[in-house]
Amino acid sequence: MAKDRSTDMRYQPGFGPLAMICLAVLYAPILVLVAFAFNANASVAQWTGFSTKWFATALFNESFHAAALNTMLISVSATIIATMAATAAALGTTRVKAWRGQTAAFMTINLPLMVPEIITAVSALSFFALLGQVFNINLGIGNLILAHSVFCIPFAYMPIRARLEDMDFTLDQAAADLYATPWMTFRRVTLPLLMPGIASGIALAFIVSFDDFTITQLVAGPGQTTLPIYIWTQVRRPITPELNAMCTILLSISILFISLSVLIGQKRR
């Protein structure tokens, strides 16, 4: 049956030009930033030739190295914690019989997606300040890891839950009929089939933590500078193509992990 084009937004008058304008507004500044990262001149406003020297300058910047190490430590730790919690939550909300409060639990897990990030950041700051004042507890960089973990849980939860919903529950029943224990069923049946969803969740959680600025800015303590925070502090100084190179590196990493998540999701389907 032919599709009715009168109800398809793509065929509405003016949709094409409007879409092109929106894409230009969104991505043209990013393309300009990337282009001037290869500028041979120290000015970001005058193109004088192609060069990759600013990438070498950025990669040999010790402050950039320290920020990158902090970012990797926080992102990897938060990704591991968030993925484990998201996997347990997905199993508890999909592979069991319906239970009272299941809808509320689903909404609670996804709450960080609906609440403005600045509110999450202020709440985390207040929580850690309370721990420090009342209980004299300061986790150091663990504060950032914990805050990032909580914020990343719903991003890991969504692809894992989607994968579980696509899986046939009779596979678990067949394993039980073959005298497999619940743990053996999970390890030999559920987990291998769930790995594409887990891998997609890992990629999403990692890049969300890697790129986070708002929560990190409020929660981070001395010596806990991450790459987004470091780049933000450099903006206050005269901008050079070195800063553009740093932004291009972060952009490349983000595109890589988002592409991995999309490719894994397509393979799963």
HUKA-V490272 format. One record per helix or strand. SS is the DSSP state (h for helix, s for strand). FROM is the first residue (numbers start at 0). TO is the last residue. If there is no record, write none. Layout:
{{SS	FROM	TO} {SS	FROM	TO}}
This chain:
{{h	4	6} {h	8	10} {h	14	35} {s	38	38} {s	49	49} {h	52	58} {h	61	93} {h	101	108} {h	110	113} {h	116	133} {h	140	165} {h	169	176} {h	181	210} {h	213	218} {h	226	234} {h	240	267}}
